[in-house]
Amino acid sequence: MTPDALIYALHTLAALIWVGGMFFAWMILRPAAVSSLEAPARLTLWAEVLRRFFLWVWLAVVLLPVSGVGLLHLRFGGFAGAPKYVQIMMGLYIAMLALFLRVQLLQLPPLRQAIAAQDWPAGGIALGRIRQLVGYNLLLGLTLTAIAAARPGF
């Protein structure tokens, strides 16, 4: 395996973990949890799911720009030679990172506090905010994936 192929594989896997995890959470886990669990169990489940998933997202958040810069230098000779679609992908990554940080730093603590206080209505509000931000991030991630898949020369 060439260095280029290894870096590209790591880059792709990091993106798949992040975007695929959001897709699973939004499209499969959320509807199942809503139809199967009462608020206390559902909110507790989500806090645990997000704790575990965000460990993997942090890995992706670090690996994507490191591998992306490596690919920029190997394939395009640096930032100046990067095509427009790469610049768009970088911008979408920054937007996704901002939304993830907002969830992690500003929205998750109120969810945890509500669960600790057994304030289920407040927990539902906090989880609703997280759900909305994850939905936006999923749309950005799917858009980014479509751009990557449709790029020229692949």
PyRosetta script that sets phi, psi and omega in degrees:
from pyrosetta import init, pose_from_sequence

init()
pose = pose_from_sequence("MTPDALIYALHTLAALIWVGGMFFAWMILRPAAVSSLEAPARLTLWAEVLRRFFLWVWLAVVLLPVSGVGLLHLRFGGFAGAPKYVQIMMGLYIAMLALFLRVQLLQLPPLRQAIAAQDWPAGGIALGRIRQLVGYNLLLGLTLTAIAAARPGF")
pose.set_psi(1, 129.5)
pose.set_omega(1, 179.4)
pose.set_phi(2, -74.3)
pose.set_psi(2, 158.0)
pose.set_omega(2, 175.6)
pose.set_phi(3, -56.6)
pose.set_psi(3, -39.0)
pose.set_omega(3, 178.9)
pose.set_phi(4, -60.4)
pose.set_psi(4, -46.1)
pose.set_omega(4, -179.3)
pose.set_phi(5, -66.8)
pose.set_psi(5, -39.2)
pose.set_omega(5, 179.0)
pose.set_phi(6, -64.6)
pose.set_psi(6, -45.9)
pose.set_omega(6, 179.4)
pose.set_phi(7, -63.8)
pose.set_psi(7, -42.4)
pose.set_omega(7, 178.8)
pose.set_phi(8, -63.4)
pose.set_psi(8, -41.0)
pose.set_omega(8, 178.7)
pose.set_phi(9, -62.6)
pose.set_psi(9, -45.3)
pose.set_omega(9, 178.3)
pose.set_phi(10, -63.0)
pose.set_psi(10, -41.1)
pose.set_omega(10, 178.7)
pose.set_phi(11, -61.0)
pose.set_psi(11, -47.3)
pose.set_omega(11, -179.0)
pose.set_phi(12, -65.1)
pose.set_psi(12, -43.4)
pose.set_omega(12, 179.7)
pose.set_phi(13, -62.7)
pose.set_psi(13, -40.7)
pose.set_omega(13, 178.3)
pose.set_phi(14, -62.2)
pose.set_psi(14, -42.6)
pose.set_omega(14, 178.7)
pose.set_phi(15, -66.1)
pose.set_psi(15, -41.3)
pose.set_omega(15, 179.5)
pose.set_phi(16, -62.9)
pose.set_psi(16, -41.0)
pose.set_omega(16, 179.2)
pose.set_phi(17, -61.9)
pose.set_psi(17, -47.2)
pose.set_omega(17, -176.9)
pose.set_phi(18, -67.9)
pose.set_psi(18, -56.4)
pose.set_omega(18, -176.1)
pose.set_phi(19, -69.8)
pose.set_psi(19, -41.5)
pose.set_omega(19, 178.6)
pose.set_phi(20, -63.4)
pose.set_psi(20, -37.9)
pose.set_omega(20, 177.3)
pose.set_phi(21, -64.4)
pose.set_psi(21, -41.0)
pose.set_omega(21, 177.5)
pose.set_phi(22, -65.8)
pose.set_psi(22, -40.9)
pose.set_omega(22, 179.1)
pose.set_phi(23, -61.4)
pose.set_psi(23, -46.6)
pose.set_omega(23, 179.0)
pose.set_phi(24, -60.4)
pose.set_psi(24, -46.3)
pose.set_omega(24, -178.2)
pose.set_phi(25, -62.8)
pose.set_psi(25, -44.7)
pose.set_omega(25, -174.8)
pose.set_phi(26, -73.8)
pose.set_psi(26, -47.1)
pose.set_omega(26, -169.7)
pose.set_phi(27, -91.0)
pose.set_psi(27, -23.9)
pose.set_omega(27, -174.3)
pose.set_phi(28, -118.3)
pose.set_psi(28, -56.3)
pose.set_omega(28, -175.1)
pose.set_phi(29, -67.2)
pose.set_psi(29, -45.5)
pose.set_omega(29, -177.7)
pose.set_phi(30, -58.3)
pose.set_psi(30, -52.7)
pose.set_omega(30, 179.7)
pose.set_phi(31, -62.2)
pose.set_psi(31, -37.2)
pose.set_omega(31, 179.6)
pose.set_phi(32, -66.2)
pose.set_psi(32, -41.4)
pose.set_omega(32, 180.0)
pose.set_phi(33, -66.3)
pose.set_psi(33, -40.5)
pose.set_omega(33, 179.9)
pose.set_phi(34, -63.5)
pose.set_psi(34, -41.1)
pose.set_omega(34, -176.6)
pose.set_phi(35, -81.6)
pose.set_psi(35, -16.1)
pose.set_omega(35, -173.4)
pose.set_phi(36, -113.0)
pose.set_psi(36, -21.9)
pose.set_omega(36, -170.6)
pose.set_phi(37, -123.7)
pose.set_psi(37, 144.4)
pose.set_omega(37, 172.2)
pose.set_phi(38, -76.4)
pose.set_psi(38, 164.7)
pose.set_omega(38, -173.3)
pose.set_phi(39, -51.3)
pose.set_psi(39, -49.0)
pose.set_omega(39, -177.8)
pose.set_phi(40, -59.0)
pose.set_psi(40, -46.9)
pose.set_omega(40, -179.7)
pose.set_phi(41, -68.4)
pose.set_psi(41, -39.3)
pose.set_omega(41, -178.8)
pose.set_phi(42, -64.7)
pose.set_psi(42, -45.7)
pose.set_omega(42, -179.3)
pose.set_phi(43, -66.7)
pose.set_psi(43, -40.0)
pose.set_omega(43, 177.9)
pose.set_phi(44, -64.7)
pose.set_psi(44, -42.6)
pose.set_omega(44, 176.6)
pose.set_phi(45, -58.0)
pose.set_psi(45, -48.5)
pose.set_omega(45, -177.9)
pose.set_phi(46, -62.7)
pose.set_psi(46, -39.6)
pose.set_omega(46, 178.3)
pose.set_phi(47, -60.9)
pose.set_psi(47, -41.5)
pose.set_omega(47, 179.7)
pose.set_phi(48, -71.4)
pose.set_psi(48, -41.8)
pose.set_omega(48, 177.8)
pose.set_phi(49, -60.4)
pose.set_psi(49, -47.3)
pose.set_omega(49, -178.6)
pose.set_phi(50, -64.9)
pose.set_psi(50, -38.4)
pose.set_omega(50, 178.0)
pose.set_phi(51, -58.8)
pose.set_psi(51, -47.9)
pose.set_omega(51, -178.4)
pose.set_phi(52, -70.1)
pose.set_psi(52, -44.0)
pose.set_omega(52, -178.2)
pose.set_phi(53, -65.1)
pose.set_psi(53, -40.2)
pose.set_omega(53, -176.7)
pose.set_phi(54, -66.6)
pose.set_psi(54, -23.4)
pose.set_omega(54, 172.3)
pose.set_phi(55, -61.4)
pose.set_psi(55, -42.3)
pose.set_omega(55, 178.1)
pose.set_phi(56, -71.4)
pose.set_psi(56, -36.5)
pose.set_omega(56, 178.1)
pose.set_phi(57, -64.0)
pose.set_psi(57, -41.2)
pose.set_omega(57, 177.6)
pose.set_phi(58, -58.8)
pose.set_psi(58, -40.2)
pose.set_omega(58, 176.7)
pose.set_phi(59, -61.4)
pose.set_psi(59, -44.5)
pose.set_omega(59, 178.7)
pose.set_phi(60, -64.3)
pose.set_psi(60, -41.2)
pose.set_omega(60, -179.0)
pose.set_phi(61, -59.8)
pose.set_psi(61, -34.4)
pose.set_omega(61, 178.4)
pose.set_phi(62, -82.4)
pose.set_psi(62, -45.2)
pose.set_omega(62, -174.5)
pose.set_phi(63, -68.6)
pose.set_psi(63, -36.4)
pose.set_omega(63, -177.2)
pose.set_phi(64, -61.2)
pose.set_psi(64, -50.2)
pose.set_omega(64, 179.6)
pose.set_phi(65, -70.2)
pose.set_psi(65, -33.8)
pose.set_omega(65, 179.1)
pose.set_phi(66, -65.0)
pose.set_psi(66, -49.6)
pose.set_omega(66, 179.1)
pose.set_phi(67, -69.4)
pose.set_psi(67, -34.4)
pose.set_omega(67, 178.4)
pose.set_phi(68, -63.0)
pose.set_psi(68, -43.3)
pose.set_omega(68, 177.2)
pose.set_phi(69, -65.4)
pose.set_psi(69, -39.2)
pose.set_omega(69, 175.9)
pose.set_phi(70, -59.7)
pose.set_psi(70, -44.9)
pose.set_omega(70, 178.7)
pose.set_phi(71, -65.8)
pose.set_psi(71, -36.8)
pose.set_omega(71, 177.0)
pose.set_phi(72, -57.3)
pose.set_psi(72, -45.0)
pose.set_omega(72, -177.9)
pose.set_phi(73, -73.6)
pose.set_psi(73, -39.1)
pose.set_omega(73, -179.1)
pose.set_phi(74, -71.8)
pose.set_psi(74, -39.1)
pose.set_omega(74, -173.7)
pose.set_phi(75, -95.9)
pose.set_psi(75, -30.6)
pose.set_omega(75, -172.3)
pose.set_phi(76, -124.5)
pose.set_psi(76, 3.0)
pose.set_omega(76, 179.7)
pose.set_phi(77, 72.3)
pose.set_psi(77, 19.9)
pose.set_omega(77, 178.5)
pose.set_phi(78, 115.6)
pose.set_psi(78, -175.5)
pose.set_omega(78, -176.1)
pose.set_phi(79, -63.1)
pose.set_psi(79, -37.7)
pose.set_omega(79, -175.7)
pose.set_phi(80, -63.5)
pose.set_psi(80, -30.6)
pose.set_omega(80, -178.8)
pose.set_phi(81, -92.1)
pose.set_psi(81, 1.1)
pose.set_omega(81, -176.4)
pose.set_phi(82, -71.8)
pose.set_psi(82, 134.4)
pose.set_omega(82, 177.0)
pose.set_phi(83, -70.5)
pose.set_psi(83, 167.3)
pose.set_omega(83, -176.6)
pose.set_phi(84, -57.0)
pose.set_psi(84, -40.9)
pose.set_omega(84, -177.7)
pose.set_phi(85, -62.7)
pose.set_psi(85, -31.6)
pose.set_omega(85, 177.8)
pose.set_phi(86, -68.4)
pose.set_psi(86, -40.4)
pose.set_omega(86, 177.7)
pose.set_phi(87, -64.2)
pose.set_psi(87, -39.3)
pose.set_omega(87, 177.1)
pose.set_phi(88, -63.9)
pose.set_psi(88, -43.2)
pose.set_omega(88, 179.1)
pose.set_phi(89, -61.9)
pose.set_psi(89, -39.2)
pose.set_omega(89, 178.4)
pose.set_phi(90, -64.8)
pose.set_psi(90, -40.8)
pose.set_omega(90, 177.8)
pose.set_phi(91, -65.0)
pose.set_psi(91, -40.7)
pose.set_omega(91, 178.1)
pose.set_phi(92, -65.9)
pose.set_psi(92, -37.2)
pose.set_omega(92, 176.1)
pose.set_phi(93, -60.1)
pose.set_psi(93, -44.3)
pose.set_omega(93, -179.6)
pose.set_phi(94, -62.6)
pose.set_psi(94, -41.8)
pose.set_omega(94, 177.6)
pose.set_phi(95, -64.2)
pose.set_psi(95, -42.2)
pose.set_omega(95, 178.4)
pose.set_phi(96, -64.3)
pose.set_psi(96, -40.6)
pose.set_omega(96, 178.3)
pose.set_phi(97, -62.0)
pose.set_psi(97, -43.7)
pose.set_omega(97, 179.7)
pose.set_phi(98, -61.2)
pose.set_psi(98, -43.0)
pose.set_omega(98, 178.7)
pose.set_phi(99, -66.1)
pose.set_psi(99, -41.9)
pose.set_omega(99, 178.0)
pose.set_phi(100, -61.4)
pose.set_psi(100, -45.1)
pose.set_omega(100, 179.6)
pose.set_phi(101, -63.5)
pose.set_psi(101, -36.9)
pose.set_omega(101, 177.5)
pose.set_phi(102, -62.4)
pose.set_psi(102, -43.5)
pose.set_omega(102, 177.5)
pose.set_phi(103, -64.3)
pose.set_psi(103, -50.6)
pose.set_omega(103, -175.2)
pose.set_phi(104, -62.0)
pose.set_psi(104, -44.9)
pose.set_omega(104, -171.4)
pose.set_phi(105, -94.6)
pose.set_psi(105, -29.1)
pose.set_omega(105, -174.0)
pose.set_phi(106, -112.5)
pose.set_psi(106, -28.1)
pose.set_omega(106, -174.7)
pose.set_phi(107, -102.6)
pose.set_psi(107, -33.0)
pose.set_omega(107, -178.7)
pose.set_phi(108, -69.0)
pose.set_psi(108, -40.6)
pose.set_omega(108, 178.2)
pose.set_phi(109, -57.3)
pose.set_psi(109, -43.6)
pose.set_omega(109, 176.5)
pose.set_phi(110, -61.8)
pose.set_psi(110, -34.1)
pose.set_omega(110, 176.6)
pose.set_phi(111, -63.2)
pose.set_psi(111, -47.6)
pose.set_omega(111, 179.8)
pose.set_phi(112, -62.8)
pose.set_psi(112, -40.5)
pose.set_omega(112, 179.2)
pose.set_phi(113, -65.1)
pose.set_psi(113, -41.1)
pose.set_omega(113, 179.3)
pose.set_phi(114, -64.5)
pose.set_psi(114, -40.7)
pose.set_omega(114, 178.5)
pose.set_phi(115, -64.7)
pose.set_psi(115, -44.8)
pose.set_omega(115, 179.7)
pose.set_phi(116, -60.8)
pose.set_psi(116, -36.1)
pose.set_omega(116, -179.7)
pose.set_phi(117, -87.6)
pose.set_psi(117, -2.0)
pose.set_omega(117, -175.5)
pose.set_phi(118, 55.1)
pose.set_psi(118, 36.7)
pose.set_omega(118, 176.6)
pose.set_phi(119, -95.7)
pose.set_psi(119, 83.1)
pose.set_omega(119, -172.4)
pose.set_phi(120, -65.7)
pose.set_psi(120, -37.0)
pose.set_omega(120, 175.8)
pose.set_phi(121, -62.5)
pose.set_psi(121, -42.7)
pose.set_omega(121, 177.7)
pose.set_phi(122, -65.2)
pose.set_psi(122, -37.1)
pose.set_omega(122, 176.7)
pose.set_phi(123, -63.5)
pose.set_psi(123, -39.4)
pose.set_omega(123, 177.5)
pose.set_phi(124, -63.8)
pose.set_psi(124, -38.6)
pose.set_omega(124, 177.3)
pose.set_phi(125, -65.3)
pose.set_psi(125, -44.9)
pose.set_omega(125, -179.9)
pose.set_phi(126, -63.2)
pose.set_psi(126, -43.6)
pose.set_omega(126, 179.5)
pose.set_phi(127, -66.0)
pose.set_psi(127, -35.6)
pose.set_omega(127, 176.4)
pose.set_phi(128, -61.8)
pose.set_psi(128, -40.0)
pose.set_omega(128, 177.0)
pose.set_phi(129, -64.9)
pose.set_psi(129, -42.4)
pose.set_omega(129, 178.3)
pose.set_phi(130, -62.3)
pose.set_psi(130, -45.4)
pose.set_omega(130, -179.6)
pose.set_phi(131, -57.6)
pose.set_psi(131, -42.9)
pose.set_omega(131, -179.4)
pose.set_phi(132, -64.1)
pose.set_psi(132, -45.9)
pose.set_omega(132, -179.6)
pose.set_phi(133, -66.4)
pose.set_psi(133, -38.6)
pose.set_omega(133, 176.7)
pose.set_phi(134, -65.3)
pose.set_psi(134, -36.9)
pose.set_omega(134, 176.1)
pose.set_phi(135, -61.0)
pose.set_psi(135, -44.6)
pose.set_omega(135, 176.2)
pose.set_phi(136, -62.4)
pose.set_psi(136, -41.7)
pose.set_omega(136, -179.0)
pose.set_phi(137, -67.0)
pose.set_psi(137, -36.4)
pose.set_omega(137, 176.5)
pose.set_phi(138, -62.7)
pose.set_psi(138, -43.4)
pose.set_omega(138, 177.6)
pose.set_phi(139, -60.4)
pose.set_psi(139, -42.6)
pose.set_omega(139, 176.7)
pose.set_phi(140, -63.0)
pose.set_psi(140, -43.4)
pose.set_omega(140, -179.2)
pose.set_phi(141, -64.5)
pose.set_psi(141, -40.1)
pose.set_omega(141, 177.3)
pose.set_phi(142, -67.2)
pose.set_psi(142, -38.1)
pose.set_omega(142, 176.3)
pose.set_phi(143, -63.1)
pose.set_psi(143, -45.8)
pose.set_omega(143, 178.8)
pose.set_phi(144, -60.6)
pose.set_psi(144, -42.7)
pose.set_omega(144, 179.4)
pose.set_phi(145, -63.0)
pose.set_psi(145, -41.4)
pose.set_omega(145, 178.6)
pose.set_phi(146, -63.7)
pose.set_psi(146, -40.8)
pose.set_omega(146, 177.5)
pose.set_phi(147, -62.6)
pose.set_psi(147, -44.6)
pose.set_omega(147, -179.4)
pose.set_phi(148, -63.4)
pose.set_psi(148, -40.4)
pose.set_omega(148, -177.8)
pose.set_phi(149, -71.3)
pose.set_psi(149, -29.4)
pose.set_omega(149, -175.9)
pose.set_phi(150, -95.0)
pose.set_psi(150, 2.4)
pose.set_omega(150, -174.8)
pose.set_phi(151, -65.7)
pose.set_psi(151, 150.8)
pose.set_omega(151, -178.8)
pose.set_phi(152, -70.2)
pose.set_psi(152, 148.5)
pose.set_omega(152, 172.7)
pose.set_phi(153, 82.5)
pose.set_psi(153, 14.0)
pose.set_omega(153, -180.0)
pose.set_phi(154, -92.5)
pose.dump_pdb("model.pdb")
